Structures are given as C-alpha cells and as structure tokens.
Amino acid sequence: MSAVIHLQALGLTEYEARAYTALLALGRAVPARVARQAGIPRPKIYETLERLEGRGLSAKVGQNPLEYAPLSAREYLARSRRSFDDRLAALDRDLSRLAPDPAPEAVYHLNGEAAIRSLAEDLTLNARRVVFMAGDALLSEKLERLTPRGVALHRADLRELPDIAAAGQSPFLLARDNEAALIGHFIEEGGSGEAHGVHTHNPVIVHLIEGYIELAAKMNAAQKGK
C-alpha cells in the first residue's frame, strides 16, 4: 500500500503506518478491529495506537469500550513539512560554517551514468524559469515529463551539428535558469569506458550551452522545413 510506504518515509514505523491507514478506513474502532484491519498482532496494537496518539495522529474517543479515531493527516503533514524545512535550514547553516560556497567558475566532474542522470533530474525539477536540453532522446523525454509547470522548455536534437563527443559516445546537454549546466557523455552500446560529464555554474559555459542548444533547435527546424 503506497500510503504506508510514504508514511514510513516520514518517520512512522510499519505498524504505526498500517494502524493509521486502518483507522482512516474504519473511522473509529476498538483496538482489536484495528489490529485485524491492519494485519498487526493483537499484543502490539495497544502500544502502536498509543504511539500514534503521541504523534497526534489518533485519539481515544471512548473508554467502555476503548476506541480510537484518526486525527487529521493534513495537520501531521504540515508539522512534518515544518520539521523538514527546519532541519534543511539547520543543515544549510552547518554546512556553510564548514566550507564557503564554491566559486561560480568551478567545474565538477561526474563519473557514471547514474550520477549524470540523477543530477539531470535534480536540475530539471529545481528549474524556475527555463530549461534547455539536447541529446539522448529517452532521457530528454523523461526530463520533459519532470519539467515543472510554467517552466519554458527548449529541447533539440544534436544530429544536425558537428559531433561534440568521442567515437562510441553520445552527448547530452542541459542548462537551467541561465545559472547551471550539465554536459554528459554516455557510452553507446558496444562502446568501452564509463559515462562521464561535468557540472558547472560558470555563466560563460552555461550561456554557451544554451546558445548551442538554440542553434541545434534552429537547425532541426530548418531540416524539417526542407
């Protein structure tokens, strides 16, 4: 059940998540019925419901017989969101003390296809205004689906331009919001070596990649018009 998995990701135990979703389905119920609905051993259900009560997710609504009812999931999500934001802010402060922000001209190397694809997804999901991407049709299609609503997307095919990758490699380019860029080289089937790439906030490189993708898009359009 996906709700159980998501609740566990927010910090609930499996029994707590199962008991809470059972309460949502039942409305209010005695512990024995919750245990049956959730598939939890009866000896464990009382302590599980008490922990849910402590988390603000359930409440006792009767004593004879003892019954529990679920409390608002929205309130719990709001508390979890505030807590997560507070932790992120604290982490940001701690990391800032350990090291200053990297220079914008720095270039970071990426090794392995997983690292390139993961960073490409992060850059796309965090876009606020515009995304440029070119190369690797399957990855581009996935990123197009991930592009946030309202963000302008410029996508191109690199086939009409000179190769920018070595033989046996296929390039992928991505730029976001005029402030971050990724250049990846994937290994084609039958090729040797490991996928590699670079990530940078260098404005010169970012603008070069944006311009290259815009040129590729114009070449694509011209080729289709023939």
N, C-alpha and C positions, 0 to 999 in steps of 0.2 A: 504493500500500500504506500503510495508516494507521500502522503501526508505524514505517515510515521517516520519515513526516512528524513523528510525535511525537518520535522520536529527534533529528531535526534541530532541533526546538524546544528540546531540552535542550542543544544546542551541537555536535552531531556534524555533519560535512559530509554532503552527499548520498551520496558514495561510501562514507564510513565507515558510515553508517546502512544502506546497501544491503549492504555486505560483512558487517556484523554479523548482519543478519537472514538472510543466506545461510548464515553459519556455524551459526546456530541451527537452520536447516533441515537442514544437512548433518551436523552433529555434529562432524566433523573432516574436513579436506580439504587437498589441496595448493592453492597459490595459483591455479593455472590453473583448477581446478574452481570455486573460489570466484568467480573473475572471470566465468566462464560463467554460474553461477547468479545472480550479482548484476547482470549486464549492465554490467560495468566493463571498460574497455580493459585488456588484459594489462599494458602498460607502467606502469599506475597501481596495479595491485593490490598490489605489494610495499610501496610506501610507505604505502598505505592500511592494510594489515594491521599494519604497524609502528606507525602512529599509534593503531590500536585497542589494540595491546599496551601502548602508553604510557598509554592511558586506563584500562587494567585491564579491558578487555572481551574480550581474546583472549590466547592464549598459544601458543608453539611447543611442539609435542608430538613432534616428530621432526626429524631433520636429513637423513636419507637414505632416502626423500625428505623435503624440508621440508614439514611440515604444521602447520596451525593449528587450534585448537579454541576455541569460545566460552567465556568465563567468565560467571559469574552476572550476569544482568540485574538481579536484586534488589539485589545489592551496589552496582551502578552507580546504581540509582535511589535507594538510601539515601544514597549520597555526594552525589548531585545535590540531594536534598532538604535535606541538612545545609548544603550550599553555598548553596542558595537562601535558606534561613532565615537564615543568617549575613549574606547580602547585604541582606535585608529589615531585619534588626536594625541593620546599619550605616547603611542609608538612613534609618531612623527616627531614629537618633541625629543624623545630619547635618541632617535637616530640622528637628528640634527645636531645633537651635542657630540655624537661620536665622530661625525665627519661632515664637512660642508657639502653643499650641493655641488655636483660635478660641473665642470666648466662646460658651457653650451657647445664648444667646438669639439668636445670629446667624442670619440668613436668607439663603440663597444662591439667586440666580436661575438658572434653567435655560432655555436657548434651543434650540429644535429638538426634533423628535420623537425623534431618535436619542439625544440626551442624556438625555431623560426615561426612555426605555425602558432604556437602559444602567444608569442609576442604580437604577431599579426592580429590575432583575435583581440588581445588587450587593447591595442592601438585603435582598432575599429570600434570596439564597444565604448571606449572613452572619448570618441570623437564628439565635438560640439557643433562644428560648422561644416566641414568639408573633408572628404576622403578621396584620395587618388589611388588607384591600384591598377596594375597591369601584369600580365603573365599568368601562368598556372591556372587554367580555366576552372578546375574543380575547387581550388582554394578561393579563387575570386568569387565564385558562385556562393560558397559558404559565407564568406565575409559580407557579401552583398545582403544576404539574409540577416546578418547580425548588425548591419549599419543602423544606428538609432534613427527613429522617425524625425524628419525635419532636417537631417544632415544631407547636404548635397554630395552625390556620388559621381565621380568621374572614373570610368572603367575603360580600359583599352586592351587591345591585342598587340603584342610586340612583333608580330611576324613581318610587318612591312618595314621594320627598321633594322639597321646593322646589329649583328649579334653582340650582346654585352656579357656573354658567359662563355666559358671554355667549351670545347667539344665534349659532348656527353653530359652537359649540364643544362638546366633550364632556369632562366632568371625569373624572379618575382620582385616587383617594386611596390612599395606602399608609402604614402605620405599622408599625414593627418594634421589638419588645422594650421597649416603653414608653420608647424613647430616641431614635428617629429617625423622621422622616416626610417624605413627598413629596406635593405637590399638583401635578398636571399638567392642563393644558388642551390637548386635541388639537383640530385643525381638522377639522370634519366635511366630507364630500365636497361640493364646490361652494362651501365657505366660503373666506374670504380671510384672509391673515395667516399667521403662523408659530406652531407649537406652542410653548407656554411653560409655565413652572412654577416652583416654589420647593422647596428642600430645607432642612430645619432639624433641630436637636437641641433646640430650645426645648421644655421639658417641658409648658408650657401648651398650645402648638399641638399637640404630639404627643397629649396626652390629649384635646383637643377632637376631633381626627380619629378617634381610637379610639372615642370616645363617639358621634360622628356615624355611624360605620360600624355600631356595635352597634345604634343606633336604626334604621338602614336595614334591618338584618337582621331586627329585630323587626317592622318594617312589612311586609317581604317575607313573613314567616311568617304575619302576620295576613291579608294579602291572599290567600295560598294557602288559608287556612282558611275563607274565605268560600264 
